[in-house]
Amino acid sequence: MKLCITAKGETLDSPTEERFGRAPYFIVMDSATGSFEAIRNPFAEGGGGVGPKAAQLLIVHDVKAVLTGQVGGNAQEVLSAAGITVHLIRSGATVRDAFEQFKTKGT
């Protein structure tokens, strides 16, 4: 399954980003293999409505789960409609930490 972890940087050792739509990067990972791709969020610095636009980007990348700190209502609607589940992560974690927690607990 492909999952997305919101991040402040491009690597597994980058800190996670709490704000879904404003995350500078989306780390899209394969939960079975651990392989990943860092995708720059082109909407991070935009005006209003960045959450739904970011959600559309993840739909295109066939993501099935998002690990983030918070998701706005409009973005949540788009993600839910696409069948993408949202799992909240704690602040201060690295992308690797969040991935390991997801693998261990499934949340």
Phi and psi restraints in degrees (value plus and minus 20) as a CYANA .aco file:
   2 LYS   PHI    -108.0   -68.0
   2 LYS   PSI     112.7   152.7
   3 LEU   PHI    -150.4  -110.4
   3 LEU   PSI     137.9   177.9
   4 CYS   PHI    -140.2  -100.2
   4 CYS   PSI     114.0   154.0
   5 ILE   PHI    -137.4   -97.4
   5 ILE   PSI     105.1   145.1
   6 THR   PHI     -93.8   -53.8
   6 THR   PSI     114.4   154.4
   7 ALA   PHI    -161.2  -121.2
   7 ALA   PSI     138.7   178.7
   8 LYS   PHI    -110.0   -70.0
   8 LYS   PSI     -31.5     8.5
   9 GLY   PHI    -164.5  -124.5
   9 GLY   PSI    -191.8  -151.8
  10 GLU   PHI    -119.0   -79.0
  10 GLU   PSI     -18.6    21.4
  11 THR   PHI    -139.8   -99.8
  11 THR   PSI     150.5   190.5
  12 LEU   PHI     -88.5   -48.5
  12 LEU   PSI     -39.7     0.3
  13 ASP   PHI    -112.4   -72.4
  13 ASP   PSI     -17.2    22.8
  14 SER   PHI     -91.0   -51.0
  14 SER   PSI     128.5   168.5
  15 PRO   PHI     -86.9   -46.9
  15 PRO   PSI     128.2   168.2
  16 THR   PHI     -92.2   -52.2
  16 THR   PSI     136.8   176.8
  17 GLU   PHI    -129.5   -89.5
  17 GLU   PSI     109.3   149.3
  18 GLU   PHI     -92.8   -52.8
  18 GLU   PSI     -52.1   -12.1
  19 ARG   PHI    -112.9   -72.9
  19 ARG   PSI      94.1   134.1
  20 PHE   PHI     -76.2   -36.2
  20 PHE   PSI     -81.7   -41.7
  21 GLY   PHI     -87.7   -47.7
  21 GLY   PSI     -43.1    -3.1
  22 ARG   PHI    -119.9   -79.9
  22 ARG   PSI     -15.0    25.0
  23 ALA   PHI     -82.7   -42.7
  23 ALA   PSI     108.7   148.7
  24 PRO   PHI     -83.7   -43.7
  24 PRO   PSI     -51.6   -11.6
  25 TYR   PHI    -156.7  -116.7
  25 TYR   PSI     130.1   170.1
  26 PHE   PHI    -133.1   -93.1
  26 PHE   PSI     100.1   140.1
  27 ILE   PHI    -115.2   -75.2
  27 ILE   PSI      89.1   129.1
  28 VAL   PHI    -116.1   -76.1
  28 VAL   PSI      98.8   138.8
  29 MET   PHI    -139.5   -99.5
  29 MET   PSI     130.7   170.7
  30 ASP   PHI    -112.2   -72.2
  30 ASP   PSI      96.6   136.6
  31 SER   PHI     -87.0   -47.0
  31 SER   PSI     -43.0    -3.0
  32 ALA   PHI    -100.4   -60.4
  32 ALA   PSI     -58.9   -18.9
  33 THR   PHI    -126.2   -86.2
  33 THR   PSI     -41.6    -1.6
  34 GLY   PHI      62.2   102.2
  34 GLY   PSI     -21.2    18.8
  35 SER   PHI     -87.7   -47.7
  35 SER   PSI     132.1   172.1
  36 PHE   PHI    -167.3  -127.3
  36 PHE   PSI     142.6   182.6
  37 GLU   PHI    -156.1  -116.1
  37 GLU   PSI     112.3   152.3
  38 ALA   PHI    -112.7   -72.7
  38 ALA   PSI     105.2   145.2
  39 ILE   PHI    -136.1   -96.1
  39 ILE   PSI     101.4   141.4
  40 ARG   PHI     -89.0   -49.0
  40 ARG   PSI     114.4   154.4
  41 ASN   PHI    -104.9   -64.9
  41 ASN   PSI      86.9   126.9
  42 PRO   PHI     -91.2   -51.2
  42 PRO   PSI     -29.3    10.7
  43 PHE   PHI    -121.5   -81.5
  43 PHE   PSI     -23.0    17.0
  44 ALA   PHI     -76.4   -36.4
  44 ALA   PSI     -56.5   -16.5
  45 GLU   PHI    -121.2   -81.2
  45 GLU   PSI     -12.3    27.7
  46 GLY   PHI     -94.7   -54.7
  46 GLY   PSI     157.9   197.9
  47 GLY   PHI     -95.8   -55.8
  47 GLY   PSI    -167.9  -127.9
  48 GLY   PHI     -86.5   -46.5
  48 GLY   PSI     140.9   180.9
  49 GLY   PHI      59.0    99.0
  49 GLY   PSI      -0.1    39.9
  50 VAL   PHI     -92.6   -52.6
  50 VAL   PSI     -51.1   -11.1
  51 GLY   PHI     -80.1   -40.1
  51 GLY   PSI     -72.7   -32.7
  52 PRO   PHI     -81.7   -41.7
  52 PRO   PSI     -55.6   -15.6
  53 LYS   PHI     -85.8   -45.8
  53 LYS   PSI     -62.6   -22.6
  54 ALA   PHI     -83.6   -43.6
  54 ALA   PSI     -59.5   -19.5
  55 ALA   PHI     -80.8   -40.8
  55 ALA   PSI     -62.0   -22.0
  56 GLN   PHI     -80.7   -40.7
  56 GLN   PSI     -58.4   -18.4
  57 LEU   PHI     -80.2   -40.2
  57 LEU   PSI     -60.7   -20.7
  58 LEU   PHI     -90.9   -50.9
  58 LEU   PSI     -53.1   -13.1
  59 ILE   PHI     -81.0   -41.0
  59 ILE   PSI     -63.8   -23.8
  60 VAL   PHI     -80.5   -40.5
  60 VAL   PSI     -53.1   -13.1
  61 HIS   PHI    -109.3   -69.3
  61 HIS   PSI      -9.9    30.1
  62 ASP   PHI      40.7    80.7
  62 ASP   PSI      16.0    56.0
  63 VAL   PHI     -94.6   -54.6
  63 VAL   PSI     121.4   161.4
  64 LYS   PHI    -132.3   -92.3
  64 LYS   PSI     -35.9     4.1
  65 ALA   PHI    -168.5  -128.5
  65 ALA   PSI     126.5   166.5
  66 VAL   PHI    -142.6  -102.6
  66 VAL   PSI     112.7   152.7
  67 LEU   PHI    -130.6   -90.6
  67 LEU   PSI      96.3   136.3
  68 THR   PHI    -176.4  -136.4
  68 THR   PSI     152.5   192.5
  69 GLY   PHI    -105.0   -65.0
  69 GLY   PSI     -59.4   -19.4
  70 GLN   PHI    -176.9  -136.9
  70 GLN   PSI     128.2   168.2
  71 VAL   PHI    -151.8  -111.8
  71 VAL   PSI     110.7   150.7
  72 GLY   PHI     -88.1   -48.1
  72 GLY   PSI     141.9   181.9
  73 GLY   PHI     -79.2   -39.2
  73 GLY   PSI     -63.6   -23.6
  74 ASN   PHI     -87.1   -47.1
  74 ASN   PSI     -61.0   -21.0
  75 ALA   PHI     -85.9   -45.9
  75 ALA   PSI     -59.0   -19.0
  76 GLN   PHI     -80.2   -40.2
  76 GLN   PSI     -60.8   -20.8
  77 GLU   PHI     -81.5   -41.5
  77 GLU   PSI     -64.7   -24.7
  78 VAL   PHI     -84.7   -44.7
  78 VAL   PSI     -65.2   -25.2
  79 LEU   PHI     -82.3   -42.3
  79 LEU   PSI     -66.3   -26.3
  80 SER   PHI     -81.5   -41.5
  80 SER   PSI     -63.2   -23.2
  81 ALA   PHI     -81.7   -41.7
  81 ALA   PSI     -49.3    -9.3
  82 ALA   PHI    -108.4   -68.4
  82 ALA   PSI     -21.0    19.0
  83 GLY   PHI      59.6    99.6
  83 GLY   PSI      -0.9    39.1
  84 ILE   PHI    -112.9   -72.9
  84 ILE   PSI     104.5   144.5
  85 THR   PHI    -107.1   -67.1
  85 THR   PSI     130.6   170.6
  86 VAL   PHI    -134.3   -94.3
  86 VAL   PSI     109.9   149.9
  87 HIS   PHI    -140.8  -100.8
  87 HIS   PSI     105.7   145.7
  88 LEU   PHI    -100.6   -60.6
  88 LEU   PSI     119.1   159.1
  89 ILE   PHI    -140.0  -100.0
  89 ILE   PSI     136.6   176.6
  90 ARG   PHI    -100.2   -60.2
  90 ARG   PSI     130.9   170.9
  91 SER   PHI     -93.8   -53.8
  91 SER   PSI     135.7   175.7
  92 GLY   PHI      68.6   108.6
  92 GLY   PSI     -26.7    13.3
  93 ALA   PHI    -102.5   -62.5
  93 ALA   PSI     138.5   178.5
  94 THR   PHI    -111.0   -71.0
  94 THR   PSI     148.0   188.0
  95 VAL   PHI     -78.7   -38.7
  95 VAL   PSI     -63.1   -23.1
  96 ARG   PHI     -80.1   -40.1
  96 ARG   PSI     -64.7   -24.7
  97 ASP   PHI     -78.4   -38.4
  97 ASP   PSI     -66.9   -26.9
  98 ALA   PHI     -82.7   -42.7
  98 ALA   PSI     -61.4   -21.4
  99 PHE   PHI     -83.8   -43.8
  99 PHE   PSI     -65.2   -25.2
 100 GLU   PHI     -82.8   -42.8
 100 GLU   PSI     -60.4   -20.4
 101 GLN   PHI     -83.6   -43.6
 101 GLN   PSI     -61.6   -21.6
 102 PHE   PHI     -83.1   -43.1
 102 PHE   PSI     -65.2   -25.2
 103 LYS   PHI     -82.4   -42.4
 103 LYS   PSI     -59.9   -19.9
 104 THR   PHI     -93.1   -53.1
 104 THR   PSI     -67.5   -27.5
 105 LYS   PHI    -123.8   -83.8
 105 LYS   PSI     -38.1     1.9
 106 GLY   PHI      56.5    96.5
 106 GLY   PSI      -9.7    30.3
